[in-house]
Amino acid sequence: MTNSVTVSFSGTPAVGAALTVSGTVSPAADVVSVCLSQQNTTLPTGPFFYALTTSGAYSTTLTPTAPGTYYAWAWDQTTGAQAVSGAIVVPNPAVPALAAVPLAESAAAALLNGTAAGLTPDLLPAAAAPSGSDTFLVSQSGKNILAQTWTALWTWITGLLPSYLLPVKVISTSTALDTSDHNGRILQVTATGVTISVNTNSMSAGFNCTVINDSSGVVTFSGINIDSGGTTMAAGRAAEIYARLIGATLTVTAKV
């Protein structure tokens, strides 16, 4: 009697799709173990799974869990006979195309008061001057679309304003004031020898900030007119700084 085992697979290779692995074994009563491996030269260490054998034929399923090239191995542990299948190429999962989901014309008409019928916003009639009773669409606690008025939104915003605090920025080195970093902020000077100057290329009329000298020395101002005269501010003092246009000239003033 010849000790032998054969193996083949059927099915379309795909990640997560079961492949049928089958074959024959001799002696016919022997148990066959099967596994998937990404090499076909040496009997792998597993994991092996037992296949049901009937009259010398066996069949089971194995499932690849990732893309790649696999081989089905069959092993008769009693006789040591082994076999390996041809390559099983499992491709990368296809990425489904994203299809545009059009908004039904009836829904668009309902949202736009029946006047748009699918027109884009640039083709809609011009609105009148804005008012608090104008409405816009919102989603609250779910997918339902609701109408909200600007008056209601403004009431909500003004209710938050009393709790708003000006941001504080610590200044520990000489600094040129500019709109993006310093406008509307409290500037807390914590180091001695600091000079506060003006970056006129990035400042415009309407700029304002507060400078507080929490250092043990004086703060020096450069390019800033101090209302009390001089160019320095003593420790423990604060200055309100404003920028305005006088003619075509940007003028920056500090009120200490």
Backbone as JSON, one array per atom type, in Angstrom:
{
  "sequence": "MTNSVTVSFSGTPAVGAALTVSGTVSPAADVVSVCLSQQNTTLPTGPFFYALTTSGAYSTTLTPTAPGTYYAWAWDQTTGAQAVSGAIVVPNPAVPALAAVPLAESAAAALLNGTAAGLTPDLLPAAAAPSGSDTFLVSQSGKNILAQTWTALWTWITGLLPSYLLPVKVISTSTALDTSDHNGRILQVTATGVTISVNTNSMSAGFNCTVINDSSGVVTFSGINIDSGGTTMAAGRAAEIYARLIGATLTVTAKV",
  "N": [[0.85, -1.19, 0.0], [0.56, 2.18, -0.87], [1.74, 5.08, 0.72], [0.19, 8.12, 0.62], [-0.89, 11.47, -0.2], [-3.06, 13.9, -1.54], [-3.82, 17.28, -2.65], [-6.02, 19.98, -3.36], [-7.68, 23.04, -4.33], [-10.79, 24.87, -4.39], [-13.01, 27.45, -5.5], [-13.45, 31.05, -5.34], [-10.7, 33.0, -4.7], [-10.62, 35.26, -2.02], [-10.42, 37.84, 0.43], [-11.56, 36.83, 3.55], [-13.31, 35.0, 2.44], [-14.44, 31.69, 2.28], [-12.5, 28.93, 1.17], [-12.71, 25.87, -0.54], [-10.95, 23.06, 0.39], [-9.64, 20.08, -0.71], [-9.02, 16.51, -1.29], [-7.22, 13.4, -1.63], [-6.34, 10.51, 0.35], [-4.08, 7.98, 1.32], [-3.1, 5.42, 3.44], [-6.67, 4.84, 3.37], [-8.09, 5.29, 5.7], [-6.75, 7.11, 7.21], [-6.26, 10.18, 9.04], [-6.39, 13.51, 7.81], [-4.61, 16.55, 7.98], [-4.93, 20.02, 7.39], [-3.76, 23.21, 6.14], [-3.29, 26.76, 5.52], [-0.6, 28.4, 3.98], [2.0, 30.8, 3.33], [4.14, 29.95, 1.91], [5.67, 27.38, -0.12], [7.54, 25.41, 0.16], [8.48, 24.09, 2.47], [7.09, 21.98, 4.95], [4.7, 23.62, 6.8], [4.46, 24.97, 10.18], [1.92, 25.25, 11.01], [-1.13, 27.06, 11.78], [-2.7, 23.83, 11.8], [-5.67, 22.14, 10.6], [-8.06, 19.61, 11.2], [-9.4, 17.52, 8.63], [-12.41, 16.12, 7.41], [-12.49, 12.75, 6.63], [-13.52, 10.39, 4.27], [-13.69, 7.22, 3.08], [-11.12, 7.45, 1.95], [-11.16, 9.98, 0.84], [-11.14, 13.5, 1.41], [-12.43, 16.62, 2.68], [-12.65, 20.1, 3.37], [-12.93, 23.48, 4.62], [-11.01, 26.48, 4.27], [-10.1, 29.78, 5.26], [-8.75, 32.66, 3.93], [-7.34, 35.46, 5.58], [-6.18, 37.82, 4.86], [-4.89, 39.79, 2.1], [-2.73, 38.28, -0.41], [-0.35, 35.72, -1.49], [-1.1, 32.38, -1.22], [-0.73, 28.9, -0.17], [-2.24, 25.72, -0.12], [-1.77, 23.25, 2.24], [-1.59, 19.73, 2.82], [-1.49, 17.12, 5.17], [-0.63, 13.97, 6.24], [-0.48, 12.85, 9.31], [0.02, 10.39, 10.32], [1.48, 8.78, 8.48], [3.26, 10.63, 7.55], [3.12, 11.61, 5.01], [2.78, 14.24, 2.66], [1.4, 17.12, 0.92], [1.18, 19.86, -1.39], [-0.68, 22.58, -2.66], [-1.29, 24.38, -5.77], [-0.56, 27.89, -6.38], [-2.53, 30.19, -4.51], [-3.95, 33.04, -5.12], [-4.81, 35.8, -3.37], [-6.54, 38.67, -3.81], [-6.21, 42.26, -3.13], [-8.86, 43.72, -1.3], [-11.56, 45.05, -3.18], [-12.18, 48.52, -3.5], [-15.17, 50.01, -2.98], [-16.87, 52.06, -5.34], [-17.77, 55.43, -4.71], [-20.91, 56.58, -4.93], [-22.73, 59.38, -6.08], [-25.36, 60.67, -4.18], [-28.28, 61.82, -5.09], [-30.36, 64.55, -4.05], [-33.76, 64.23, -3.69], [-35.99, 65.78, -5.97], [-38.44, 66.67, -4.99], [-37.88, 66.86, -2.26], [-35.92, 68.82, -2.28], [-37.4, 70.96, -3.25], [-39.2, 71.27, -1.16], [-37.5, 72.01, 0.95], [-36.6, 74.44, 0.0], [-38.8, 76.02, -0.13], [-40.33, 75.46, -2.32], [-39.42, 76.85, -4.56], [-37.06, 76.42, -5.88], [-36.49, 73.91, -7.11], [-34.27, 72.22, -7.64], [-32.31, 74.03, -8.49], [-29.06, 75.55, -8.26], [-27.57, 77.48, -5.52], [-26.53, 79.92, -6.57], [-28.22, 80.56, -8.61], [-30.61, 81.22, -7.55], [-33.3, 83.5, -6.65], [-32.47, 86.82, -5.51], [-32.19, 87.55, -2.04], [-34.09, 89.56, 0.3], [-33.12, 92.36, 2.47], [-31.35, 91.23, 5.35], [-32.98, 89.9, 8.29], [-34.03, 89.42, 11.71], [-35.95, 87.47, 11.7], [-35.4, 85.81, 9.62], [-34.67, 82.48, 8.5], [-32.66, 79.54, 8.98], [-31.3, 76.26, 8.26], [-30.95, 73.65, 10.65], [-29.5, 70.89, 12.46], [-30.45, 69.04, 15.2], [-29.57, 67.02, 17.81], [-29.72, 64.56, 16.35], [-30.83, 63.33, 13.12], [-32.85, 64.86, 12.11], [-33.97, 67.67, 10.29], [-34.3, 71.03, 11.1], [-35.88, 74.29, 11.37], [-34.31, 77.38, 12.15], [-34.15, 80.64, 13.63], [-32.41, 83.75, 13.03], [-32.63, 85.57, 15.1], [-33.07, 83.94, 17.33], [-30.61, 82.62, 17.36], [-28.88, 84.79, 17.88], [-29.75, 85.57, 20.41], [-28.93, 83.37, 21.87], [-26.13, 83.59, 21.56], [-25.57, 86.1, 22.78], [-26.18, 85.45, 25.36], [-24.0, 83.99, 26.1], [-21.92, 85.79, 26.1], [-21.33, 87.27, 28.57], [-19.74, 85.48, 29.98], [-17.43, 85.38, 28.6], [-13.91, 85.58, 28.46], [-11.06, 87.64, 28.08], [-8.3, 86.54, 26.15], [-5.09, 85.7, 27.53], [-1.76, 86.54, 26.94], [1.52, 85.64, 27.5], [4.38, 87.64, 27.76], [7.74, 87.47, 27.41], [10.0, 88.28, 26.16], [11.41, 90.9, 24.11], [9.01, 92.39, 21.97], [7.28, 92.83, 18.88], [4.29, 94.31, 18.23], [1.48, 92.86, 16.59], [-1.47, 92.35, 14.58], [-2.49, 89.67, 14.34], [-1.41, 88.18, 16.44], [-1.7, 89.67, 18.81], [-3.91, 91.4, 18.99], [-6.78, 92.45, 20.82], [-6.07, 91.13, 23.15], [-4.79, 90.39, 26.47], [-1.65, 91.31, 27.41], [0.82, 89.98, 29.23], [3.6, 90.99, 30.75], [6.43, 89.41, 31.88], [9.14, 89.41, 32.25], [12.24, 91.19, 32.77], [13.65, 94.04, 31.0], [12.19, 94.15, 28.65], [11.08, 95.31, 25.51], [8.39, 96.88, 23.94], [7.28, 97.14, 20.74], [6.08, 98.19, 17.45], [4.68, 96.45, 14.76], [4.17, 97.69, 11.92], [3.51, 96.7, 9.45], [1.73, 94.68, 9.79], [-0.43, 95.58, 11.21], [-3.41, 97.39, 11.79], [-5.75, 100.18, 11.74], [-7.84, 100.35, 14.58], [-6.8, 98.36, 16.08], [-6.26, 97.02, 19.33], [-5.0, 96.44, 22.64], [-4.09, 95.26, 25.92], [-1.4, 95.97, 28.0], [0.29, 94.62, 30.68], [2.55, 95.17, 33.22], [4.14, 92.88, 34.86], [6.65, 92.4, 35.68], [9.81, 92.96, 37.42], [11.08, 95.16, 36.55], [11.24, 98.0, 34.27], [9.02, 98.46, 31.46], [9.77, 99.12, 28.14], [8.62, 101.3, 25.6], [8.5, 101.46, 22.08], [8.05, 103.41, 19.25], [5.52, 103.92, 20.01], [3.2, 106.16, 21.24], [3.11, 107.48, 24.41], [0.65, 108.56, 26.63], [1.26, 109.93, 28.96], [3.74, 110.89, 28.52], [7.3, 110.29, 28.02], [8.99, 107.06, 27.69], [8.74, 104.67, 28.97], [7.26, 102.2, 31.18], [6.46, 101.67, 34.51], [7.06, 98.96, 36.88], [4.25, 96.95, 37.79], [2.33, 98.57, 36.63], [-0.19, 99.27, 34.09], [-1.11, 99.42, 30.61], [-3.31, 100.66, 28.13], [-3.45, 100.04, 24.76], [-3.86, 101.54, 21.61], [-4.57, 101.67, 18.1], [-4.78, 103.95, 15.39], [-5.76, 105.8, 12.47], [-4.23, 108.76, 11.47], [-4.71, 111.05, 9.23], [-2.97, 109.65, 6.65], [-1.37, 108.17, 8.18], [-0.52, 105.57, 10.38], [-1.1, 105.62, 13.73], [-0.02, 104.83, 16.93], [-1.03, 104.61, 20.25], [-0.45, 104.68, 23.74], [-2.23, 104.4, 26.72], [-1.47, 104.94, 29.89]],
  "CA": [[0.0, 0.0, 0.0], [1.36, 3.4, -0.98], [1.35, 6.2, 1.58], [0.13, 9.31, -0.23], [-1.94, 12.45, 0.05], [-3.14, 14.94, -2.57], [-4.57, 18.44, -2.19], [-6.38, 21.01, -4.35], [-8.65, 23.98, -3.77], [-11.77, 25.4, -5.32], [-13.62, 28.68, -4.99], [-12.81, 32.29, -5.76], [-9.92, 33.53, -3.58], [-10.95, 36.61, -1.57], [-10.26, 38.01, 1.88], [-12.76, 36.5, 4.3], [-14.15, 34.04, 1.72], [-13.99, 30.32, 2.51], [-12.07, 28.12, 0.04], [-12.82, 24.42, -0.31], [-9.68, 22.33, 0.25], [-10.01, 18.67, -0.76], [-8.01, 15.62, -1.87], [-7.32, 11.98, -1.27], [-5.3, 10.03, 1.26], [-3.87, 6.53, 1.4], [-4.28, 4.59, 3.66], [-7.94, 5.57, 3.28], [-8.64, 5.57, 7.03], [-5.92, 8.09, 7.92], [-6.77, 11.54, 9.21], [-5.6, 14.51, 7.1], [-4.6, 17.9, 8.54], [-4.7, 21.0, 6.32], [-3.56, 24.59, 6.56], [-2.84, 27.72, 4.52], [0.72, 28.96, 4.26], [2.47, 31.68, 2.26], [5.29, 29.36, 1.23], [5.34, 26.04, -0.64], [8.76, 24.59, 0.1], [8.69, 23.3, 3.69], [5.86, 21.78, 5.7], [4.59, 24.69, 7.81], [4.18, 24.55, 11.56], [0.49, 25.37, 11.26], [-2.02, 26.08, 12.45], [-3.36, 22.81, 10.99], [-7.04, 21.81, 10.97], [-8.44, 18.28, 10.74], [-10.41, 17.43, 7.57], [-13.22, 14.9, 7.49], [-12.08, 11.77, 5.61], [-14.48, 9.31, 4.01], [-13.25, 6.29, 2.03], [-9.91, 7.93, 1.31], [-11.33, 11.35, 0.32], [-11.4, 14.46, 2.49], [-12.81, 17.96, 2.23], [-12.92, 21.09, 4.43], [-12.77, 24.86, 4.12], [-10.05, 27.37, 4.91], [-10.44, 31.15, 4.91], [-7.65, 33.63, 4.02], [-7.75, 36.66, 6.32], [-5.49, 39.0, 4.34], [-4.45, 39.56, 0.72], [-1.4, 37.69, -0.57], [-0.28, 34.44, -2.18], [-1.16, 31.28, -0.26], [-0.7, 27.53, -0.65], [-2.93, 24.79, 0.78], [-0.97, 22.08, 2.59], [-2.26, 18.57, 3.4], [-0.46, 16.35, 5.89], [-1.04, 12.75, 6.95], [0.45, 12.8, 10.43], [0.34, 8.99, 10.62], [2.54, 8.3, 7.59], [4.18, 11.71, 7.2], [2.92, 12.05, 3.63], [2.35, 15.65, 2.59], [1.21, 17.65, -0.43], [0.93, 21.3, -1.4], [-1.44, 22.97, -3.84], [-0.78, 25.51, -6.54], [-0.7, 29.19, -5.73], [-3.86, 30.77, -4.29], [-3.7, 34.49, -5.07], [-5.93, 36.53, -2.76], [-6.29, 40.07, -4.15], [-6.65, 43.3, -2.21], [-10.31, 43.95, -1.44], [-11.92, 46.17, -4.04], [-12.78, 49.66, -2.82], [-16.39, 50.34, -3.73], [-16.97, 53.44, -5.82], [-18.75, 56.25, -4.01], [-21.87, 57.14, -5.87], [-23.43, 60.57, -5.6], [-26.75, 60.43, -3.81], [-29.0, 63.07, -5.36], [-31.51, 64.9, -3.23], [-34.98, 64.17, -4.49], [-36.46, 67.12, -6.34], [-39.52, 67.07, -4.09], [-37.28, 67.27, -0.99], [-35.26, 70.11, -2.5], [-38.43, 71.98, -3.36], [-39.76, 71.5, 0.17], [-36.52, 72.76, 1.74], [-36.42, 75.79, -0.54], [-40.12, 76.64, -0.24], [-40.93, 75.18, -3.61], [-39.06, 77.81, -5.59], [-35.77, 76.16, -6.52], [-36.61, 72.73, -7.98], [-32.96, 71.71, -8.03], [-31.35, 75.06, -8.88], [-27.99, 75.81, -7.31], [-27.82, 78.75, -4.84], [-26.19, 81.11, -7.35], [-29.29, 80.83, -9.57], [-31.84, 81.55, -6.84], [-33.57, 84.93, -6.56], [-31.78, 87.52, -4.43], [-32.99, 87.74, -0.84], [-34.23, 90.92, 0.81], [-32.18, 92.66, 3.55], [-31.5, 90.24, 6.42], [-33.71, 90.28, 9.5], [-33.98, 88.4, 12.74], [-36.92, 86.41, 11.45], [-34.88, 84.9, 8.6], [-34.42, 81.16, 9.06], [-31.67, 78.66, 8.35], [-31.53, 74.87, 8.64], [-30.06, 73.1, 11.66], [-29.77, 69.53, 12.92], [-30.3, 69.02, 16.65], [-29.74, 65.71, 18.46], [-30.16, 63.54, 15.41], [-30.79, 63.63, 11.69], [-33.97, 65.7, 11.69], [-33.63, 69.03, 9.89], [-35.24, 71.97, 11.69], [-35.66, 75.7, 11.03], [-33.89, 78.23, 13.26], [-34.1, 82.05, 13.23], [-31.2, 84.48, 13.44], [-32.89, 86.17, 16.41], [-32.83, 82.91, 18.34], [-29.17, 82.4, 17.42], [-28.24, 85.94, 18.53], [-30.08, 85.48, 21.83], [-28.04, 82.35, 22.45], [-24.77, 84.13, 21.59], [-25.45, 87.15, 23.8], [-26.22, 84.8, 26.67], [-22.66, 83.47, 26.39], [-20.92, 86.86, 26.14], [-20.83, 87.65, 29.9], [-18.74, 84.53, 30.48], [-16.24, 85.4, 27.75], [-12.74, 86.19, 29.07], [-10.02, 87.97, 27.11], [-7.14, 85.65, 26.23], [-3.87, 86.27, 28.1], [-0.54, 86.06, 26.28], [2.7, 85.99, 28.3], [5.48, 88.24, 27.0], [8.99, 87.35, 28.18], [11.07, 88.86, 25.36], [10.97, 92.06, 23.36], [7.96, 91.94, 21.05], [6.64, 93.79, 17.98], [2.87, 94.03, 18.23], [0.79, 92.71, 15.31], [-2.89, 92.05, 14.76], [-2.82, 88.26, 14.46], [-0.96, 87.6, 17.71], [-1.87, 90.49, 20.0], [-5.14, 92.21, 19.04], [-7.83, 91.98, 21.71], [-5.51, 90.26, 24.18], [-4.04, 90.94, 27.6], [-0.25, 90.91, 27.28], [1.41, 89.98, 30.57], [5.06, 91.02, 30.68], [6.93, 88.72, 33.06], [10.6, 89.47, 32.3], [12.8, 92.53, 32.7], [14.34, 94.37, 29.76], [11.31, 93.93, 27.49], [10.66, 96.46, 24.72], [7.2, 96.67, 23.13], [7.31, 97.99, 19.56], [4.93, 98.03, 16.56], [4.9, 95.93, 13.41], [3.18, 98.45, 11.14], [3.12, 95.95, 8.25], [0.66, 93.73, 10.1], [-1.34, 96.21, 12.15], [-4.28, 98.36, 11.13], [-6.56, 100.99, 12.65], [-8.78, 99.56, 15.35], [-6.06, 97.44, 16.94], [-6.12, 97.41, 20.73], [-4.62, 95.4, 23.58], [-3.68, 95.74, 27.24], [-0.08, 95.49, 28.43], [0.45, 94.67, 32.14], [3.95, 94.94, 33.58], [4.28, 92.07, 36.07], [8.07, 92.15, 35.94], [10.37, 93.82, 38.46], [11.72, 96.31, 35.91], [10.37, 98.82, 33.44], [8.76, 98.07, 30.08], [10.08, 100.22, 27.24], [7.79, 101.37, 24.4], [9.19, 102.02, 20.92], [7.09, 103.64, 18.19], [4.21, 104.05, 20.64], [3.08, 107.43, 21.98], [2.54, 107.32, 25.74], [-0.09, 109.78, 26.94], [1.89, 110.64, 30.08], [5.1, 111.25, 28.13], [8.31, 109.28, 28.3], [9.0, 105.86, 26.84], [8.76, 103.47, 29.8], [6.17, 101.98, 32.14], [7.03, 101.07, 35.71], [6.51, 97.68, 37.32], [2.94, 97.02, 38.42], [1.42, 99.44, 35.89], [-0.81, 98.69, 32.9], [-1.35, 100.39, 29.54], [-4.2, 100.33, 27.04], [-2.8, 100.45, 23.52], [-4.81, 101.69, 20.51], [-4.02, 102.09, 16.81], [-5.76, 104.69, 14.59], [-5.17, 106.54, 11.36], [-4.25, 110.22, 11.46], [-4.38, 111.21, 7.82], [-2.61, 108.34, 6.11], [-0.34, 107.6, 9.05], [-1.0, 104.75, 11.48], [-0.56, 106.12, 14.98], [-0.28, 103.9, 18.05], [-0.99, 105.35, 21.49], [-0.61, 103.93, 24.99], [-2.78, 105.15, 27.86], [-0.94, 104.24, 31.07]],
  "C": [[0.89, 1.23, 0.0], [0.83, 4.46, -0.02], [1.36, 7.47, 0.74], [-0.99, 10.23, 0.24], [-1.9, 13.46, -1.09], [-3.95, 16.1, -2.01], [-4.84, 19.37, -3.36], [-7.38, 21.95, -3.68], [-9.63, 24.38, -4.85], [-12.45, 26.6, -4.67], [-12.85, 29.89, -5.49], [-12.04, 32.89, -4.59], [-10.31, 34.97, -3.27], [-10.77, 36.67, -0.07], [-11.59, 37.74, 2.56], [-13.68, 35.52, 3.63], [-13.59, 32.63, 1.9], [-13.63, 29.63, 1.19], [-12.24, 26.65, 0.4], [-11.49, 23.76, -0.6], [-10.02, 20.84, 0.32], [-8.88, 17.86, -1.39], [-8.25, 14.19, -1.45], [-6.16, 11.63, -0.35], [-5.26, 8.51, 1.21], [-2.81, 6.28, 2.46], [-5.56, 5.41, 3.82], [-8.5, 5.95, 4.64], [-7.85, 6.64, 7.78], [-6.61, 9.46, 8.0], [-5.82, 12.51, 8.52], [-5.74, 15.86, 7.82], [-4.26, 18.88, 7.42], [-4.45, 22.37, 6.92], [-3.22, 25.45, 5.35], [-1.5, 28.29, 4.95], [1.12, 29.84, 3.08], [3.79, 31.22, 1.67], [4.94, 27.92, 0.87], [6.55, 25.12, -0.69], [8.93, 23.67, 1.3], [7.37, 23.17, 4.43], [5.77, 22.82, 6.82], [4.3, 24.12, 9.19], [2.7, 24.71, 11.91], [0.06, 26.82, 11.3], [-2.69, 25.13, 11.45], [-4.77, 22.55, 11.52], [-7.36, 20.42, 10.41], [-9.52, 18.37, 9.67], [-11.13, 16.09, 7.69], [-12.86, 13.98, 6.32], [-13.13, 10.68, 5.5], [-13.99, 8.49, 2.82], [-12.06, 6.85, 1.26], [-10.02, 9.32, 0.71], [-11.65, 12.29, 1.48], [-11.79, 15.81, 1.87], [-13.06, 18.84, 3.45], [-12.78, 22.47, 3.82], [-11.73, 25.6, 4.94], [-10.31, 28.78, 4.4], [-9.22, 32.07, 5.03], [-8.15, 34.92, 4.68], [-7.08, 37.94, 5.83], [-5.09, 38.74, 2.9], [-3.04, 38.98, 0.68], [-1.48, 36.4, -1.35], [-0.17, 33.32, -1.15], [-1.03, 29.94, -0.98], [-1.43, 26.67, 0.38], [-2.03, 23.56, 0.98], [-1.87, 21.0, 3.18], [-1.19, 17.65, 3.99], [-1.12, 15.16, 6.58], [-0.05, 12.53, 8.08], [0.84, 11.36, 10.79], [1.52, 8.51, 9.79], [3.59, 9.36, 7.29], [4.04, 12.2, 5.79], [2.37, 13.48, 3.63], [2.21, 16.07, 1.13], [0.91, 19.14, -0.3], [0.25, 21.65, -2.72], [-0.69, 24.01, -4.65], [-1.06, 26.82, -5.81], [-2.16, 29.63, -5.67], [-3.65, 32.27, -4.1], [-4.95, 35.19, -4.56], [-5.7, 38.03, -3.0], [-6.68, 41.01, -3.01], [-8.15, 43.51, -2.4], [-10.59, 45.16, -2.31], [-12.56, 47.27, -3.2], [-14.02, 50.08, -3.6], [-16.4, 51.8, -4.14], [-18.06, 54.16, -5.05], [-19.66, 56.91, -5.02], [-22.54, 58.37, -5.25], [-24.88, 60.21, -5.31], [-27.52, 61.72, -4.02], [-30.13, 63.29, -4.39], [-32.75, 64.92, -4.11], [-35.49, 65.57, -4.76], [-37.56, 67.59, -5.41], [-38.97, 67.54, -2.76], [-36.61, 68.61, -1.14], [-36.29, 71.22, -2.58], [-39.02, 72.3, -2.0], [-38.81, 72.34, 1.02], [-36.42, 74.2, 1.29], [-37.76, 76.45, -0.85], [-40.73, 76.51, -1.64], [-40.51, 76.09, -4.73], [-37.84, 77.41, -6.38], [-35.82, 75.01, -7.5], [-35.26, 72.28, -8.52], [-31.96, 72.75, -8.46], [-30.28, 75.22, -7.82], [-28.16, 77.2, -6.72], [-27.52, 79.99, -5.68], [-27.28, 81.47, -8.37], [-30.6, 81.21, -8.89], [-32.06, 83.06, -6.84], [-32.85, 85.55, -5.38], [-32.73, 87.73, -3.26], [-33.11, 89.22, -0.51], [-33.18, 91.14, 1.91], [-32.41, 91.69, 4.7], [-32.28, 90.81, 7.6], [-33.66, 89.13, 10.48], [-34.93, 87.25, 12.52], [-36.49, 85.48, 10.33], [-34.54, 83.56, 9.25], [-33.3, 80.45, 8.29], [-31.88, 77.26, 8.91], [-30.5, 74.41, 9.65], [-30.45, 71.64, 11.92], [-29.49, 69.5, 14.42], [-30.6, 67.62, 17.18], [-30.3, 64.66, 17.51], [-30.12, 64.03, 13.98], [-31.94, 64.52, 11.22], [-33.5, 67.11, 11.39], [-34.73, 69.97, 10.38], [-34.9, 73.39, 11.24], [-35.31, 76.48, 12.28], [-33.85, 79.68, 12.77], [-32.8, 82.68, 13.71], [-31.4, 85.15, 14.79], [-32.63, 85.17, 17.52], [-31.33, 82.64, 18.49], [-28.48, 83.53, 18.16], [-28.54, 85.95, 20.03], [-29.19, 84.48, 22.54], [-26.62, 82.88, 22.59], [-24.62, 85.17, 22.7], [-25.53, 86.58, 25.21], [-24.86, 84.26, 27.08], [-21.64, 84.58, 26.61], [-20.46, 87.22, 27.55], [-19.76, 86.72, 30.45], [-17.46, 84.53, 29.65], [-15.1, 86.14, 28.46], [-11.7, 86.47, 27.99], [-8.86, 86.99, 27.25], [-5.91, 86.39, 26.74], [-2.67, 85.66, 27.4], [0.66, 86.55, 27.1], [3.8, 86.5, 27.39], [6.73, 88.2, 27.86], [10.2, 87.86, 27.41], [10.52, 90.08, 24.63], [10.08, 91.63, 22.19], [7.47, 93.11, 20.19], [5.17, 93.41, 17.85], [2.35, 93.87, 16.81], [-0.61, 92.2, 15.57], [-3.14, 90.58, 15.06], [-2.48, 87.69, 15.83], [-1.41, 88.38, 18.94], [-3.17, 91.28, 20.08], [-6.17, 91.59, 19.97], [-7.34, 91.09, 22.83], [-4.94, 91.07, 25.34], [-2.62, 90.4, 27.5], [0.42, 91.08, 28.64], [2.93, 89.89, 30.46], [5.62, 90.45, 31.98], [8.45, 88.81, 33.22], [11.06, 90.93, 32.22], [13.47, 92.76, 31.35], [13.51, 94.2, 28.52], [10.98, 95.27, 26.84], [9.46, 96.07, 23.87], [7.23, 97.66, 21.98], [6.11, 97.64, 18.67], [5.38, 97.47, 15.22], [3.84, 96.56, 12.51], [2.73, 97.71, 9.89], [1.97, 94.99, 8.52], [-0.24, 94.27, 11.2], [-2.17, 97.24, 11.39], [-5.07, 99.12, 12.18], [-7.62, 100.12, 13.31], [-8.1, 98.55, 16.25], [-6.1, 97.94, 18.38], [-5.71, 96.2, 21.56], [-4.27, 96.06, 24.91], [-2.34, 95.12, 27.6], [0.02, 95.68, 29.94], [1.9, 94.3, 32.46], [4.01, 94.21, 34.92], [5.73, 91.7, 36.34], [8.55, 93.09, 37.05], [11.06, 95.06, 37.88], [10.72, 97.12, 35.11], [10.17, 98.15, 32.08], [9.0, 99.3, 29.22], [9.18, 100.14, 26.01], [8.57, 102.05, 23.28], [8.18, 102.17, 19.79], [5.67, 103.77, 18.7], [4.2, 105.33, 21.47], [2.4, 107.18, 23.32], [1.89, 108.63, 26.16], [0.54, 110.59, 28.07], [3.29, 111.12, 29.75], [6.08, 110.15, 28.5], [8.18, 108.07, 27.39], [8.92, 104.58, 27.65], [7.52, 103.4, 30.69], [6.72, 101.19, 33.31], [6.38, 99.73, 36.02], [5.17, 97.88, 38.01], [1.94, 97.89, 37.7], [0.87, 98.69, 34.67], [-1.08, 99.79, 31.89], [-2.34, 99.82, 28.54], [-3.61, 100.89, 25.75], [-3.82, 100.43, 22.39], [-4.05, 102.09, 19.25], [-5.12, 102.79, 16.03], [-5.02, 105.38, 13.47], [-5.33, 108.03, 11.6], [-3.76, 110.61, 10.08], [-4.14, 109.84, 7.24], [-1.62, 107.61, 6.99], [-0.99, 106.8, 10.18], [-0.31, 105.21, 12.75], [-0.98, 105.2, 16.11], [-0.05, 104.65, 19.34], [-1.2, 104.41, 22.66], [-1.16, 104.84, 26.06], [-2.42, 104.38, 29.11], [-1.77, 104.66, 32.29]]
}
